[in-house]
């Protein structure tokens, strides 16, 4: 089973007149985020499957760019077939390399 990665990247808030990013630049930032995070997850989890169930982990990446403060918050949601594999996935996710 292949690694599944979904992205939910959104914009919130009202931009100030001196906003750092316009709509085009936000789209570029979101696309870069998708590529970068996706490549990192695929590298870390290539071939990672649950020994018991043969399932790969599933990731949903949530990102919210707040125009009013010009910051983006990113969170990961991980789904696995069982608790034992979730612990292994979290161990891999927290490794530096």
N, C-alpha and C positions, 0 to 999 in steps of 0.2 A: 504494500500500500504506500502511496506517495505522500510526502509531507504536504499538508494543507495550510496555507497562510492566507488569511483574509485581512483586508485593511479597511478601517472605518475612520477616515480622516475628515475632520470638519472645521469650519470657521465659525466663530461666535464673536459677538460684541460689535461695537461701532468703531471704525477707524478714526483716528485723529487726522486733522488736515495735513499734518507732517508725517503721516504713516510711512514706516520704513519699507513695507512691501505692498505692491499693488496686486491685483488679481492674477496677472500673468506670473509674477514672481512667486506668489503663494502656490500656484499650480506647479511651478518648477520645484519648489521646496517639497511639496507633497510627493512628487514623482521621485525626487532624489531620496526621500525618506523610505518610500516603498522599495526602491532598488537596494539601498544600503541595508536596511533591516532584513529584507527578504534574502539577500545574498548571505548575510551573517547567519541567519537561521538555517538556510540550506547547507552551509558549510558545517555548522556545528552538528546538525542532525541528519546528515546524509547517511542513510542506512540504519538509523536508529528506529528500531521497532521493539515492541513488547515481546519478550521471550515467550510469554505464556499465550498471548492472543494474536501475535503477528500484526498488531496495529501500529501505525505511526502516530505521533502527536499531531494535534491540530491547534493552530495559533490564530487568534484574532488580535490584531493590533489596533488599539483605539488611540486616535490623536485628536486633540482639540487645540486649535490655534486661536487665542484670544486677541482680537484686533486691538482692543482697548489698552492692553498692557504689552502687546507684541511679544507674547510668549506662547510656546507650544508644550503641552503636557502629553506624554505618551505613556500608555499602559499596555501590558500584555495580558491576554487571557489564554490559558492553556487548557485544552481538553485532552484527556487520555482515557484509555479503556479501563484502567484500574488504578488504585491508589499506589501500588508498588511501582508501576511505570511512571506515575506522576512524580514520585520522589526521584527517580533516575533522571527524568527530563529536567527537573529543577536543578539537580546537581550539574548536569551538562550546561544548562542555561547560565548558571552562575560562574562557570569556569571562565577565566580571562581570555585564553587563546582561541 
